[in-house]
């Protein structure tokens, strides 16, 4: 009986929070769903349930111009530093990762995998292909919480 109650509670919490871009997982961690709008394209992503991921969500909506950085990532300045409480010293990014490079306080979206990098903090990842971000050296995006 307790197991069914826990599943029902999770389902209700997911339903109630879905309109605000938040969904509760079965482990109780919140997944923050966001969207990157680039022209007519909408790319969905999920932020990690970390202090930095939640802090990034608190900045939304944002309008940024992402610029190519060495053919490996798209970068843009954030309006302020994010909460790095409990963050690891480094991270090895994969294609589709959304990160912050802490020393520069910028967002870095990886379009290719890269080596473990000191000061890199994962915020989340895209849910699908990110090809639209790689078509030009610069791309203007609006980042917002998903409906």
HELIX and SHEET records of a PDB file:
HELIX    1   1 UNK A    2  UNK A   17  1                                  16    
HELIX    2   2 UNK A   18  UNK A   20  5                                   3    
HELIX    3   3 UNK A   51  UNK A   59  1                                   9    
HELIX    4   4 UNK A  102  UNK A  104  5                                   3    
HELIX    5   5 UNK A  131  UNK A  134  5                                   4    
SHEET    1   A 9 UNK A  22  UNK A  24  0                                        
SHEET    2   A 9 UNK A  30  UNK A  38 -1                                        
SHEET    3   A 9 UNK A  41  UNK A  47 -1                                        
SHEET    4   A 9 UNK A 120  UNK A 126 -1                                        
SHEET    5   A 9 UNK A  97  UNK A 101 -1                                        
SHEET    6   A 9 UNK A 106  UNK A 110 -1                                        
SHEET    7   A 9 UNK A  73  UNK A  77 -1                                        
SHEET    8   A 9 UNK A  62  UNK A  69 -1                                        
SHEET    9   A 9 UNK A 138  UNK A 145 -1                                        
SHEET    1   B 2 UNK A  90  UNK A  91  0                                        
SHEET    2   B 2 UNK A 117  UNK A 118 -1                                        
END                                                                             
